[in-house]
Amino acid sequence: MRGASPDEIEVALGQLWEHAAASIPPWLPMHFVPGLALVYGVAARFRASRRGRHNIYLISLDFSDRRGNPQGIYVGMTTYDPAQRFDQHRAGIRAAGSVLKRGRELLSGPVLHLQRIGRADAVRIERELAGAFEDAGFVVEGGH
């Protein structure tokens, strides 16, 4: 799919999901995510020192109608399963406005190594990861 337009990639991903949904791993994005390789690269730089109950999660945000840079990402921390927390955001339960309005997809692949970590590590990583994404040129929400 190198060189294909985002619309062509969306069509191909739709066909893939239609025919092979049962065999596709949950961490694989369902939509085209600009800069996904960069997201993986930035997230890979972070490590936790302790195991615990907290999870770092990322949500792709769509700013294409509002800002010059359509790449947006929400960085969050939770004790819930990240997919469950994303569903809560979309349902308006303790939801960040940016996710409720612009949340497109949970990006669990880049942060699989940042699951079940200690609270102190999670607080630090959430903040530093948000800063790293801003430095990489993403519009960032969350990451308190």
C-alpha positions in Angstrom: 0.0 0.0 0.0 3.0 2.3 -0.2 2.2 5.4 -2.1 -1.6 4.9 -1.8 -3.8 7.7 -0.7 -5.5 7.7 2.7 -8.9 7.1 1.0 -7.5 4.1 -0.9 -6.1 2.7 2.4 -9.5 3.2 4.1 -11.2 1.2 1.4 -8.6 -1.6 1.7 -8.9 -1.7 5.5 -12.7 -1.9 5.2 -12.4 -4.8 2.9 -9.9 -6.5 5.2 -12.2 -6.1 8.2 -15.2 -7.3 6.3 -13.5 -10.6 5.2 -11.1 -11.3 8.0 -12.4 -9.7 11.2 -12.2 -12.8 13.3 -8.5 -13.3 12.6 -7.3 -9.7 13.0 -5.5 -8.9 16.3 -7.3 -6.2 18.4 -4.2 -3.9 18.4 -4.3 -3.4 14.6 -5.9 -0.1 13.7 -9.2 -0.2 11.8 -8.5 3.2 10.0 -5.6 4.9 8.4 -3.6 6.7 11.0 -1.2 9.3 9.7 2.2 8.9 11.3 1.5 5.5 12.9 5.1 4.5 12.5 6.1 7.7 14.4 3.6 6.9 17.1 5.2 3.4 17.6 8.7 5.0 17.6 7.8 7.6 20.2 6.0 5.2 22.5 8.8 2.6 22.3 11.2 5.0 24.1 9.2 4.6 27.4 9.6 1.9 29.9 8.1 1.2 33.3 10.2 0.0 36.3 7.4 -1.7 38.2 4.3 -3.8 37.6 1.0 -2.6 38.9 -2.7 -2.0 38.0 -2.4 1.0 35.6 -2.5 1.2 31.8 -1.4 3.8 29.4 -3.6 4.2 26.4 -3.6 6.3 23.2 -6.6 7.5 21.1 -6.3 8.8 17.6 -8.1 12.2 17.3 -9.4 13.7 14.1 -8.7 17.4 13.8 -9.0 17.6 10.0 -11.9 20.0 10.1 -10.3 22.5 12.6 -6.5 22.7 12.5 -3.8 22.6 9.8 -2.3 19.4 11.3 -4.9 16.7 11.3 -2.8 14.4 13.4 -4.1 14.3 17.0 -3.5 11.9 19.8 -5.0 11.6 23.3 -2.8 10.2 26.0 -4.5 8.7 29.0 -3.9 6.5 32.1 -6.5 4.1 33.6 -6.9 1.1 35.8 -9.6 -0.2 33.3 -8.8 -2.1 30.2 -8.0 0.5 27.6 -10.8 -0.6 25.2 -13.3 -0.4 28.1 -12.0 3.1 29.0 -12.3 4.2 25.3 -15.9 2.9 25.3 -16.5 5.0 28.5 -15.2 8.1 26.8 -17.5 7.6 23.8 -20.4 7.0 26.1 -19.7 10.2 28.0 -18.6 8.6 31.2 -15.8 10.7 32.7 -15.1 11.6 29.1 -12.6 14.0 27.8 -14.3 16.4 25.5 -11.7 15.9 22.8 -12.2 12.2 22.8 -16.0 12.5 22.9 -16.0 14.9 19.9 -12.9 13.8 17.9 -12.0 10.3 19.2 -11.5 8.1 16.2 -9.8 4.9 17.4 -8.0 3.3 20.3 -4.3 2.7 19.4 -3.4 -0.1 21.7 -0.4 -1.5 19.7 2.1 1.2 20.4 1.6 1.0 24.2 1.2 -2.8 24.7 4.4 -2.7 26.8 2.9 0.0 29.0 0.0 -2.1 30.4 -0.2 -3.2 34.1 2.4 -0.8 35.3 2.8 0.9 38.7 1.0 4.2 39.4 4.1 6.3 39.8 5.4 5.1 36.5 2.0 5.6 34.8 1.7 9.2 36.0 5.3 10.0 34.8 5.0 8.2 31.5 1.6 9.7 30.7 3.0 13.2 31.2 6.3 12.6 29.4 4.6 10.7 26.5 2.3 13.6 25.9 5.3 15.9 25.7 7.1 13.6 23.4 4.2 13.5 21.0 3.9 17.3 21.0 7.7 17.4 20.2 7.1 15.0 17.3 4.5 17.4 15.8 1.2 15.9 17.0 -1.7 17.8 18.4 -1.9 16.3 21.9 -4.8 16.2 24.4 -4.7 14.6 27.8 -1.4 13.6 29.4 -2.0 15.5 32.6 
